């Protein structure tokens, strides 16, 4: 398995700053390593208040996707319903326009 420790930590921190609990404890939202990046998904089972409804899962997953996209990550939904988070390609640096040289007229 490919490990992305910095991406994992950055995704966890971004979600925590947004108030989305994905850490250990009663939260059923989990973050895990996947070969192309980091996956954000749901643990099977029930939380302290019972199983979250489908609507609640979709709302939290959607909010997490928005937060991560705003942080500059590429986010795609997998067939299993997880969010696959990968770092965006480094922005392409556009070189500054070369200084134009005035035309010279020789007469």
N, C-alpha and C positions, 0 to 999 in steps of 0.2 A: 504494500500500500504506500502511496505517496503521501508524505506528511507536509502540511503547510502551517507550521506553528505560528508564524507572524499573521497570516491571513485569519487563522482561527481566533487568535487573540484580538485582532482588529474587529472582526465580525462580532464577537462576544461583547467587546467594549461599545461598539456602535449601537447594538441592540439595548444594552444596559443604559446608555445615555438617553435613549428614546423611551425608557421605562418598560421595555419588553423583557420580561424575566425568562431567561433561557439557561440559567445556571442550575447547579445541583439543588435539590430540594423538592418542594411540592409541584414545581412547574413541569408540565408534560412536554413543553417545547424543548427540543434538544438540538445541539450543534455537534456535528461529527465530521471527521475527515473522509473525503472521497478522493479517488485518484485525480480528477481534474480540478478539485478545489475543496470547498467546505459545503456541507449540506446542513440546512436548517429544516427540521421536520418534527414530527410528533412521536412521542413514545407511546407504545401500546399500553393500555391500562386506564386507570381512573385516577383523577386527582383527588384532593381532599374533599371537594364538593361534588364528586361523581364525574362521569365522563363529560368532556366538553361537547357541546352540540356541534354539528357540522358547520353551522353559521358562524359560531364563535371561532372555530378553527380557521375557516376561510378569512374571517376578519383579521385575526392576528397574523396569519401568514401574509395576507395582503399588506398589512401595515409594516411588517418586517421587510417585505420586498421593496416597498417605497422608501423606507429608511435606508436600506442598503444601496439602492440605486442612487439616492441623493448623496451618499458617501462616495460615489464613483465606482461602485462594483458592478459587474455584469451579473444579473440574476435571471435564472431560467427555472421554470418548473419542470420537475422530472415526472416520468410516468407514474411513479409511486406517490406523487403529491408533495415531495420535498422541494425546497428551494435550493438550487445548486448555485453557489456563489463563487465567482472567479474574479481575479483582479482584472481590471480593465487594462488594455494595452497601454503602454506608456504614450502619452500624447506626443504627437509628431510635432517637432519644433519647426516652425516655418521660418526660414531665414528672412532676415530683414531685406527689404527691397534694396538692391544695390544703388548706390548714389549715381544719379544720372549725370553724365558729362555733357555739358552744352555742346551742341554741334559747332564746328568751326567752319567758317566759310573763307575759303582762300580765293581771292579774286585776282 
